[in-house]
Amino acid sequence: MALDPQLRRALAERVRFYNELGIYDFYRREAGGASVEAPEITDTAGIEPDSMPAKSRSVLSVPVAEEDMFAAPKPESKINDPAKALRIIREDLGDCTRCVLHKQGRKQIVFGVGNPKAELMFIGEAPGADEDQQGEPFVGRAGQLLNNMIKAMGLKREDVYIANIIKCRPPGNRTPEREECETCSPFLMRQIAVIQPKVIVALGAVAAKTLLAINAPMAEFRGHWYDFRGTKLAVTYHPAFLLRDPRQKKETWKDLQMVMKFLGMPIPSKSVE
């Protein structure tokens, strides 16, 4: 529905006012302030939705916050150097206190790591204890397995970019709540816009559901390409889940081969170990 021109001008003026204060991201709330039940799916603990009761599988996914039609260009939008642009996003994030996680024991923000010009980007769910300690995503046991996955593809960790849906560790590695995802996702979207990867691989159900806003089991997510913000997105199992069920490594290797084929990479005979 078209907005009244006078209302549109008023809204644009209000957004410009907030931009001058350094506020660039805006989030849509449910009418009447109604609370929304957070997803009950946990990826960090290595549990996939297929193994969960129907009640958990039926919870709606968390959509990424919509971009405001009046929003001014982001501070990094005119920067041609992606490494510098990522630093600007990190500076804008600051010592983030935008959601409750800064009060719930997180030690530091885990922004992301890797090649700022990467063709391939991996996105997980949230930092764990090791990541929270070291300030880098995927450095614990699951991270070592992710490194092996990347190596099996014929790449190095430094060749790709690795990030998470949210940048602070939830207490007890619980599933991120809706508000936390909505608050943090705009910074991830800005990272993706700067890096411009050819392929994004969502690691696990939570990352897939959050990015795609689709409620489905992993069996339905996998094996398909999704159009996502000008790039292609594929879904595979989270390394934490593979540690609990190594039998799925063969299936994960199929997913990675699909990615390699799309990127025109040679397919090594050695699979994920």
Residue pairs with C-beta under 8 A, 6 or more apart in sequence:
3 11
11 70
12 70
15 26
15 68
15 70
15 71
15 72
16 72
18 24
18 26
19 71
19 72
22 92
24 71
24 72
24 74
24 75
24 92
24 186
25 65
25 71
25 186
26 65
26 68
26 71
27 65
27 182
27 183
28 65
28 66
30 36
36 178
37 59
38 62
38 175
38 176
38 177
38 178
39 59
39 60
39 61
39 62
39 175
39 178
39 206
39 209
40 52
40 55
40 56
40 59
40 175
41 47
41 49
41 52
41 56
41 57
41 59
41 175
41 205
41 206
41 209
42 173
42 174
42 175
42 206
43 124
43 125
43 175
43 203
43 204
43 205
43 206
43 207
43 238
43 240
43 241
44 125
44 126
44 128
44 170
44 173
44 174
44 175
44 238
44 240
45 173
45 240
46 238
46 240
46 241
46 242
46 243
46 244
46 245
47 241
47 244
48 204
48 205
48 217
48 218
48 237
48 238
48 241
49 56
49 57
49 205
49 217
49 218
50 217
50 218
50 219
57 215
57 217
58 215
59 215
60 215
61 209
61 210
61 212
61 213
61 214
61 215
62 176
62 178
62 181
62 182
62 209
62 210
62 213
63 210
63 213
64 181
64 182
64 185
64 186
64 189
64 210
64 211
64 213
65 182
65 183
65 185
65 186
67 186
67 189
74 89
74 190
74 193
75 88
75 92
76 84
76 85
76 86
76 88
76 89
76 190
76 194
79 85
79 88
82 116
82 117
82 194
82 195
82 196
83 116
85 116
85 194
86 112
86 116
86 191
86 194
86 195
89 187
89 190
89 191
89 194
90 111
92 187
93 109
93 111
93 167
93 187
95 102
95 109
96 102
96 109
96 167
96 168
96 184
98 183
98 184
99 168
99 179
99 180
99 183
99 184
100 179
100 180
101 166
101 168
101 169
101 170
101 180
102 168
104 170
104 171
105 169
105 171
106 127
106 132
106 168
106 169
107 132
107 133
107 169
108 132
108 135
109 135
109 167
109 168
110 127
110 131
110 132
110 135
110 136
110 137
110 164
110 167
110 168
110 169
111 135
111 163
111 167
112 137
112 161
112 162
112 163
112 164
112 167
112 191
113 136
113 137
113 161
113 162
113 163
114 121
114 157
114 158
114 159
114 160
114 161
114 162
115 158
115 159
115 160
115 161
116 161
116 194
116 195
117 195
118 159
118 160
118 161
118 195
118 197
119 197
119 198
119 199
119 263
120 155
120 159
120 160
120 161
120 197
120 198
120 199
120 201
120 259
120 263
121 160
121 161
121 162
121 163
121 192
121 195
121 197
121 199
121 200
121 201
122 138
122 146
122 150
122 160
122 161
122 162
122 163
122 200
122 201
122 203
123 162
123 163
123 164
123 165
123 188
123 200
123 201
123 202
123 203
123 207
123 211
124 137
124 138
124 162
124 163
124 164
124 165
124 203
124 204
124 207
124 238
125 164
125 165
125 166
125 175
125 176
125 203
125 204
125 206
125 207
125 238
126 164
126 165
126 166
126 168
126 169
126 170
126 173
126 176
127 137
127 164
127 166
127 167
127 168
127 169
128 140
128 142
128 169
128 173
129 140
129 169
129 173
130 139
130 140
130 143
131 137
131 138
131 139
131 140
131 143
131 169
132 168
132 169
137 143
137 162
137 163
137 164
138 146
138 147
138 162
138 239
141 240
141 243
142 238
142 239
142 240
142 243
143 239
145 239
145 242
145 243
145 272
146 162
146 203
146 239
147 157
148 272
148 273
149 239
149 252
149 256
149 272
150 156
150 157
150 159
150 160
152 253
152 256
152 268
152 270
152 271
152 272
152 273
153 256
153 259
153 260
153 265
153 268
154 260
154 265
154 266
154 268
161 191
161 195
161 197
163 188
163 191
164 188
164 207
165 176
165 181
165 184
165 185
165 188
165 206
165 207
165 210
165 211
166 176
166 180
166 181
166 184
166 185
167 184
167 187
167 188
168 180
168 184
170 176
170 177
170 180
175 206
176 184
176 206
176 210
181 210
185 210
189 229
192 200
192 229
192 231
193 229
196 230
196 231
197 231
198 231
198 232
198 262
198 263
199 231
199 232
199 233
199 234
199 259
199 262
199 263
200 211
200 228
200 231
200 232
200 233
200 234
201 233
201 234
201 235
201 236
201 255
201 256
201 259
202 208
202 211
202 212
202 221
202 233
202 234
202 235
202 236
203 236
203 237
203 238
203 239
204 218
204 237
204 238
204 240
204 241
205 217
205 218
205 221
205 238
206 238
207 235
207 238
208 214
208 216
208 218
208 221
208 235
209 215
209 216
211 228
211 233
212 221
212 226
212 228
212 233
214 221
218 235
218 237
221 235
222 235
222 236
222 251
222 255
223 254
223 255
223 258
224 234
224 235
225 232
225 233
225 234
225 262
226 232
226 233
226 234
226 235
227 233
232 262
234 255
234 258
234 259
235 255
236 251
236 252
236 255
236 256
237 248
237 251
237 252
237 255
241 248
242 248
242 249
242 252
242 272
249 271
249 272
249 273
250 271
252 272
253 271
253 272
256 272
257 267
260 266
260 267
261 267
